[in-house]
Amino acid sequence: MKNSAQILNSIQHRPQFSKLSKYRCIKKIQSIFSPALQKMIKFAYFKNDILFFVLNHPGAKQEFDNNIQSIKSALKFVSPEECNEVTVTDIKAFVTNKPIKKIALFQTNSKETYTERATGDIEVNIKDEKLNALVKSIQDIIKANNDS
């Protein structure tokens, strides 16, 4: 009887799931880069045995170009186990010109209105006459709004 790891391994090596092996290879090569550069990689894909990395910032492209020669030479000598089924002839990168769409979590198009909870039934014990008159006028406005 096979355990779950053996079942998954046998499924992943079937021809119809060859894209999974490419995905694992991409993730393994991507893990070689520095964490700052990993965050700037939008996605990666294979085309004609060339691995393309799509970056979201021109600074990332420059950093990528500085590191790529050492990674290419390392991959020529020792290929990761995940990349045995995939041939990587070259690695290239470019910066995408599409802006990142930010998803708004809370979208409120309509204004919410609330009913007035104040009733204006409070005692005003202010000794200053100007301030007392101001508070009483506010109290009258609240009472007038409550009645309507």
C-alpha positions as CSV (number, residue, x, y, z in Angstrom):
1,M,0.0,0.0,0.0
2,K,1.3,3.4,-1.0
3,N,1.4,6.4,1.3
4,S,0.3,9.8,0.2
5,A,3.8,11.1,-0.7
6,Q,4.3,8.1,-3.1
7,I,0.9,8.6,-4.7
8,L,1.6,12.3,-5.3
9,N,5.0,11.6,-6.6
10,S,3.7,9.0,-9.1
11,I,0.9,11.4,-10.2
12,Q,3.3,14.3,-10.7
13,H,5.6,12.3,-13.0
14,R,2.8,11.5,-15.5
15,P,3.0,13.2,-18.9
16,Q,-0.3,15.1,-18.4
17,F,1.2,16.8,-15.4
18,S,4.4,17.9,-17.0
19,K,3.6,21.6,-16.2
20,L,3.8,20.7,-12.5
21,S,7.5,19.7,-13.0
22,K,8.1,23.0,-14.8
23,Y,6.5,24.9,-12.0
24,R,8.6,23.1,-9.4
25,C,11.7,23.8,-11.4
26,I,10.8,27.5,-11.6
27,K,10.2,27.7,-7.9
28,K,13.5,26.0,-7.1
29,I,15.5,28.4,-9.4
30,Q,13.5,31.3,-8.0
31,S,14.5,30.3,-4.4
32,I,18.1,30.8,-5.3
33,F,17.6,34.6,-5.7
34,S,17.7,36.9,-2.7
35,P,14.5,37.5,-0.8
36,A,14.3,41.1,-1.9
37,L,14.5,40.0,-5.6
38,Q,12.0,37.2,-5.0
39,K,9.4,39.8,-4.0
40,M,9.9,41.7,-7.2
41,I,9.3,38.7,-9.4
42,K,5.7,38.8,-10.7
43,F,5.8,35.4,-12.4
44,A,8.0,33.1,-14.5
45,Y,7.4,30.8,-17.5
46,F,9.2,28.6,-20.0
47,K,9.2,29.3,-23.7
48,N,11.3,27.3,-26.1
49,D,13.5,26.0,-23.2
50,I,14.2,29.6,-22.1
51,L,13.1,30.5,-18.6
52,F,11.7,34.0,-18.5
53,F,11.2,36.0,-15.3
54,V,8.8,38.9,-15.4
55,L,9.8,41.6,-12.9
56,N,7.7,44.5,-11.7
57,H,10.5,47.1,-11.2
58,P,13.4,48.3,-13.3
59,G,15.7,48.1,-10.3
60,A,14.8,44.5,-10.0
61,K,15.9,44.0,-13.6
62,Q,19.3,45.5,-12.8
63,E,19.7,43.4,-9.7
64,F,18.6,40.3,-11.7
65,D,21.2,41.0,-14.4
66,N,23.9,41.3,-11.8
67,N,23.1,37.9,-10.3
68,I,22.1,36.0,-13.4
69,Q,25.6,35.0,-14.6
70,S,26.5,33.3,-11.4
71,I,23.2,31.5,-11.3
72,K,23.6,30.3,-15.0
73,S,27.1,29.0,-14.3
74,A,25.9,27.2,-11.2
75,L,23.0,25.6,-13.1
76,K,25.3,24.3,-15.8
77,F,27.4,22.4,-13.3
78,V,24.6,21.2,-10.9
79,S,21.0,21.1,-12.0
80,P,18.4,21.0,-9.2
81,E,16.6,17.7,-8.8
82,E,13.3,19.4,-9.7
83,C,14.8,20.4,-13.1
84,N,15.8,17.0,-14.3
85,E,12.8,16.7,-16.6
86,V,13.1,20.3,-17.9
87,T,15.9,21.6,-20.1
88,V,16.9,25.2,-19.3
89,T,19.0,26.6,-22.1
90,D,18.9,30.2,-21.0
91,I,17.4,32.5,-18.3
92,K,16.1,35.9,-19.2
93,A,14.2,38.7,-17.5
94,F,12.1,41.7,-18.5
95,V,10.1,44.4,-16.8
96,T,6.4,44.4,-17.4
97,N,4.7,47.6,-18.4
98,K,1.3,46.7,-16.9
99,P,0.5,48.4,-13.7
100,I,-0.4,46.3,-10.7
101,K,-4.1,46.4,-10.0
102,K,-4.8,46.9,-6.4
103,I,-8.1,45.4,-5.1
104,A,-10.0,47.5,-2.7
105,L,-11.2,45.4,0.2
106,F,-14.0,47.7,1.2
107,Q,-15.9,49.5,-1.5
108,T,-18.5,51.9,-0.4
109,N,-20.3,53.8,-3.1
110,S,-23.3,54.9,-1.1
111,K,-23.3,57.2,1.9
112,E,-24.6,55.6,5.0
113,T,-26.9,57.8,7.1
114,Y,-27.6,57.3,10.7
115,T,-30.6,58.5,12.7
116,E,-29.9,61.1,15.4
117,R,-29.7,59.4,18.8
118,A,-29.5,62.5,20.9
119,T,-32.8,63.8,22.2
120,G,-31.6,67.1,23.7
121,D,-32.9,66.3,27.2
122,I,-30.0,67.3,29.3
123,E,-29.5,69.8,32.0
124,V,-27.3,72.8,31.3
125,N,-25.5,74.1,34.4
126,I,-23.0,76.5,32.9
127,K,-22.3,79.7,34.8
128,D,-20.8,81.6,31.8
129,E,-23.7,83.2,30.0
130,K,-22.3,83.1,26.5
131,L,-21.4,79.5,26.7
132,N,-24.8,78.7,28.3
133,A,-26.6,80.4,25.5
134,L,-24.5,78.5,22.9
135,V,-25.3,75.1,24.5
136,K,-29.0,76.0,24.8
137,S,-29.1,76.9,21.1
138,I,-27.5,73.6,20.2
139,Q,-30.0,71.8,22.5
140,D,-32.9,73.6,20.7
141,I,-31.5,72.5,17.3
142,I,-31.3,68.9,18.4
143,K,-34.9,69.0,19.8
144,A,-36.1,70.6,16.5
145,N,-34.4,67.9,14.4
146,N,-35.9,65.2,16.7
147,D,-39.4,66.5,16.3
148,S,-39.2,66.3,12.5
